[in-house]
């Protein structure tokens, strides 16, 4: 969402339908849309979906791939967790 607001040049609403909104998390990647060599201000990013998860920190990435449903949250101890170095 920070990227969308940045590209559109608008500020996120403070209140929606009477509900105060939490501040947005994240950093806009608008600079990379026009410059593939642009650097990022982010230091760390975490991803999790359906049991598959990864963390990226300053060019290092650790990921664990989980089986598809219905066993996506099962047997963490036996799942492989590859570690990849480099920008990713």
C-alpha positions in Angstrom: 0.0 0.0 0.0 2.8 2.5 0.6 3.8 2.2 -3.0 0.2 2.7 -4.3 -0.3 5.9 -2.2 3.1 7.2 -3.3 2.5 6.6 -7.0 -0.9 8.3 -6.8 0.5 11.1 -4.7 -2.1 10.9 -2.0 -2.0 10.4 1.8 -3.9 7.4 3.3 -7.1 8.4 5.1 -6.9 8.8 8.9 -10.5 7.7 9.3 -12.7 5.3 7.2 -16.4 5.0 7.9 -15.8 6.4 11.4 -12.9 4.0 12.2 -9.5 5.5 13.0 -6.9 3.7 10.7 -3.6 2.3 11.9 -0.5 3.7 10.3 0.6 1.8 7.2 3.5 -0.5 7.5 6.2 -1.0 4.8 8.2 1.1 2.5 7.3 2.3 -1.0 9.2 0.8 -3.9 8.1 3.5 -6.3 11.7 4.4 -7.1 12.3 0.9 -8.7 9.4 1.4 -11.1 11.5 3.7 -13.3 15.0 2.7 -12.3 15.9 -1.0 -12.0 19.1 -0.1 -10.3 17.4 1.9 -7.5 18.3 0.9 -4.0 15.8 0.1 -1.3 15.4 1.6 2.1 14.2 -1.7 3.6 16.5 -3.7 5.7 14.4 -6.7 6.5 11.3 -8.3 5.0 9.3 -11.3 6.3 6.9 -13.4 4.2 4.4 -16.1 5.3 1.6 -17.7 3.3 0.1 -21.2 3.7 3.0 -22.4 5.9 5.7 -21.4 3.4 7.8 -18.6 5.0 10.9 -16.6 4.3 12.9 -13.8 5.7 15.2 -11.5 3.7 17.7 -9.3 5.5 20.2 -7.1 3.7 20.7 -9.4 0.8 20.5 -12.7 2.7 17.4 -14.9 2.4 16.3 -17.9 4.5 13.2 -19.8 3.3 11.2 -22.8 4.3 8.9 -24.4 1.8 5.8 -26.1 3.2 3.6 -28.7 1.5 0.3 -27.6 0.0 -3.0 -28.0 1.8 -4.2 -29.8 3.8 -0.8 -30.5 5.4 0.6 -27.0 5.0 1.0 -26.4 8.8 2.2 -29.9 9.6 5.6 -31.4 10.5 7.8 -28.2 10.7 10.7 -30.3 12.1 11.0 -32.3 8.9 10.6 -29.5 6.4 13.7 -28.4 4.5 14.9 -24.9 5.1 17.3 -23.8 2.3 19.5 -20.8 2.9 20.3 -18.7 -0.1 22.8 -15.8 -0.1 22.7 -12.8 -2.4 20.1 -10.3 -3.5 16.7 -11.9 -3.8 
